[in-house]
Amino acid sequence: MKPKLFFTVILVLAIGIGSKIAACSPVRVPFDVYANAFTPQGAYYAVEGYYTDKANFMVTYTSDSIVSVGKILPVFEYGPFGSQCENYVMPANVDENQIGKDKLRILILYKDQTTADKLVTPIFQTEGVDATGDAIRLVDSKLDPENGNTKKVMRSVLKKNLYQRLFEGKNISLDWNEEIFKPFDE
């Protein structure tokens, strides 16, 4: 085969194969979306507790008896990974600053994936939210409709209201306060 023809064939094959590879971009759903949609009959459980290491969680409170309080369980996230966007269960790997008895967290869990022996969160939800204060605070990005730019916002809700919805099964409205996020160093 002539070199020019050989390189043309390789180029055509590479373009053809490259166009067949799907780009997988899973969407990160903010915690408040899960919390606002949470019902005892819905698709999720909730647990409170803390990470004992990068992948194991001590459960201190639960929305359902399938998950035992006082038990350390491995945490996984479930969602689309890889070039084919297939759903996989992957072990959690939280940041060191999320680990410890003094770092109380709330996790949302899939009912159909979580068992008495493992906790399974939606993709990007393995860290859950900080539950150490009187309010639950989330920092997220939001598209500004006025100028099309992305801005950081902080949303907060009273912890007692979130607990009533997640752990007591009360269908109360979660009124999230929203403000532009300004880090301490600005």
N, C-alpha and C positions, 0 to 999 in steps of 0.2 A: 504494500500500500504506500502510495506517495505521501511524503510528510505533510503536504498541504491538506490532502484529503483526510489523513489521519487526524489532524488537529481539528478539522471541520466536524468530523464525526464525534470526537470527544466533546467539542463545544455544544453540539446539538444534544447529545446525551446529557450533559451537565445541565443545560437549560431545561430540558424535559424533566429530569429528575428533580431539579430545584423547584419547578412549578408544582410538583406533586406533593411537596412537603408542606404540611399545614403549619401555620404559625399559631402557637397556643398562647393566648394571653388571658388567663383567668381573671375575672373581675373581683376586686376586693370590695366586699359589701361591709359597710361600717357597722359596728356593734349595735348602734341605736336602731338600725333597721330591723335587726333580729329581735331586739328587745321590744320594739313597738308592735311587732307581729306575733309576739309570744303569747300562746294560750296553752293551758294544760292539755288540751286535745290536739294541739298542733304537732309539728314535725320535730320539735326540739325539747331537750331537757336543759336545765341550768344547774350548775354547781358552784359553790363557793369553796375556797381553800387556798392552798399555796403550793408552789413548786418546791420540791425537795432537792431536785437537781434539774438539768436541762430538759428532761423528758418525763419526769414522774411528778404526780400531783397528789397531795394529801387533801382528801375531801372533808370539809368541816360542816357543810350544809348542802342539801340537795332538794331538787323539785320533785324527785321521784325515787321510790324505794329500790328501783333496779340498781341504783348506785349507792353503795354503802358508805355511811359517814364513818370517819376514823380509819379509812383504808387508803393506802398509797397505791395509785393506779398509773399505768403508763398512758401518756397522751399522744394521740395521733391527729393528723389533719387529713381530711378527705377532699379531693377535688381533682381538677384536670391538671396533669403534669405532662411534660414532654412534647415532642413535635407532633404527636398524633392526638393530643388533647384527650387521652384516655384517663378515666378516673382511677386514682390510686389512693391507698392509705399509706401515708408517710409518717415516720416518727417525728414528734415535736423536737425542737432544738431552740429553746427560748434563750434570751440574753441572760447573762449572769446577774444583771441588776433586777431581774424579775424573780429571783430565787430567794426563798427564806420565809420563815414563819411570820415575820413582820411585813411581808409583801402579799397581803391578802388579795386574791383575784376572783373574778367571776368569769366562768367559761360558759359558752353556749355549746351544746352538744347535739349531734344528730341522734334521734331516737332509733333509727333503723341501723345505725352502725355501732352505737355504744352498747356495751355489755357490762355485766357485773365485773369483768376483768380488764376492761380498757375503756378509756374516754376518747371519743372521736369528735373533733370540732370541724366546722366548715373551714375550707382553705383560708389562710391568713388570719385565723381566729385563735391560734394556739396560745397566745399570750393573754387573751381575754382583756378585762379591764381592771384597773386598780380599785379595790374596794376598802381601802384603809380609812378613808375620811367620811364625812357626813354627806358628801356629794360624789357622784360618779362623773368623771371628766374625761372627755374624748377630744383628741386633737386630730383633725382630718383636713384633707384638701377639698376645696369646693370651687366649682367654676363660677366666676362672677359674670352674670348675664349682661351687665352693663358694658364691660370691655372685653370679655372673652378670656381674661387672665385667670389663672388659678390662684386662690388665696387660702391661707391656713385659717381654719376656724376652730374654736373650742366650743364644744357643746357640753352642757352639764345638766344633771337631773338629781333631785334629792335621792339619796341612797334608800331611805325608807320606802319611797314610792316604787323604786325599781324592785326592791325586795318583795313588796306586796304583789307586784305583777308576776315576777318570776317564781317566787317560792311559796306564796300564799294563794296563788291562782285567782287573784282579784283582777277583774278587767277594768283597771283604772287607766286613765289617760296619762301618758308620760309627757309632761310639758318640758321639753328640752330647751334650755336657754342657750342662745348662740351669740358669740361675739368673735371679733377678729382676734386671732391668736398672736400675742406679742411675747416672744421668749424673754426670759429675765435679762439676757445680755444686750437687749436693744435699748 
